[in-house]
Amino acid sequence: MDRKPLATVIIAAGKGKRMKNPEIAKVLYQVDGRPMIDYVVSLALKLDSSKTIVVVGHQRDLVVKHVAGKFGPRVTFVEQREQLGTGHAVLQAEGELEGFVDDVLVLSGDVPRLSEETLLKLISKHRASRVVATILTAEVQNASGYGRILRQKNGSVERIVEDRDADKNEKLVKEINSGIYVFEKVELFHALRTLHAHNVQNEYYLTDVFEDFWKKGLSVSAVKAKDPHEVRGVNTPEELMEARRAYSKAFSLTRRSRD
């Protein structure tokens, strides 16, 4: 991989309302005996990130205590005091990235199955394409609820259409936005500072920065994950059980291959 400096911002501030237990931060739920956040931080460190920043919010002290105890000074924390969306969460890392002018990888703390191979492919594509941002996508059979990726003939991304806004033809698109990205740092934070909360939730969405890029005529590329299960986040108890079963199955297969 290109050795240009890379910073990783991990969003781990959400309340995880659908997990139905406000006493525990969503990213601290365990998969295969480890909190989900461990998988994501470990991955960032494997990529040799110059900076690894975890954005904390709900149950901040518990998340900081666990991650700092596990990974030490290699990880920095910033706080999102109000839960104002993913765009607002990433904006909190701007101060920590002052003077850092290269690429910023954005990960979610609740996506434990993501692989190093997939992220290396994402970063390599971003740098080879010389674009402002690269999106990790996946092709799924049931894309309901996900933002659809609409591409131009040359393969670059033309639009991201949210499920609620998609027309009949757009709903047929199976390529979805995973919420995992690499950005050129300067343009990312310029766009984040111009965001508006034009929604019922009064939140600032990270996906809205792409509209700013396209208005400026900046190009956005995308890389499709080989295994769509890698990009599955954990938002409900059912999805947590699915992630646990997947790890249990993978462990069983590995053990059999060694026997």
ABEGO torsion letter per residue (X at the ends): XBABBBBBBBBAABAGAAAGBAABBAAABBBGGBBAAAAAAAAAAAAGBABBBBBBBBGAAAAAAAAAAAAEAABBBBBBABBAEAAAAAAAAAAAABGBABBBBBBBAABAABBAAAAAAAAAAAAAAGBABBBBBBBBABABGBBBBBBBAAGBBABBBBAAABBAAAAABABBBAGBBBBBAAAAAAAAAABBBBBAAGBBBAAAAAAAAAAAGBBBBBBBBABAAAABBBABAAAAAAAAAAAAAAAAAAAAAAX
